[in-house]
């Protein structure tokens, strides 16, 4: 194993690995001072302000039982949501006309500029998720959308489930 970098900074711009290396953010020290959408609580773990992250944002989101967020999108950012606990119902589209559900262990991908709404499908259990975005910005653009009455259910389609899966 090579040890090219010392544990301290040098005049030749070698990083100070002790302070510029791996960072651990304890789960009880997340920052709720981030862009919020009505109906959910976001908390930042990884962003530029906290660790100097240049190209991603990561944190948690909690939606209370039987609650839903306001319609919103995240501008040019891509988002990945990992469901830790509970049942997520996602609605998306110009009038939130499409819907799909995800449970513990499932990943949800939200492309840039897609109007969407997260819903906790459980009347008794909180929905807890981990959220990652493709930039250090905390962009959340809240929208005033009148949703359709009955959204169209959409099955997940991917190479493993070409006919769609629940």
Secondary structure as GFF3:
##gff-version 3
##sequence-region A 1 166
A	DSSP	alpha_helix	17	20	.	.	.	ID=ss1
A	DSSP	three_ten_helix	27	29	.	.	.	ID=ss2
A	DSSP	beta_strand	41	46	.	.	.	ID=ss3
A	DSSP	alpha_helix	48	51	.	.	.	ID=ss4
A	DSSP	beta_strand	57	63	.	.	.	ID=ss5
A	DSSP	beta_strand	72	73	.	.	.	ID=ss6
A	DSSP	beta_strand	79	85	.	.	.	ID=ss7
A	DSSP	beta_strand	87	92	.	.	.	ID=ss8
A	DSSP	beta_strand	98	103	.	.	.	ID=ss9
A	DSSP	beta_strand	107	110	.	.	.	ID=ss10
A	DSSP	beta_strand	116	120	.	.	.	ID=ss11
A	DSSP	beta_strand	127	133	.	.	.	ID=ss12
A	DSSP	beta_strand	141	142	.	.	.	ID=ss13
A	DSSP	beta_strand	152	153	.	.	.	ID=ss14
A	DSSP	beta_strand	156	158	.	.	.	ID=ss15
A	DSSP	beta_strand	161	165	.	.	.	ID=ss16
###
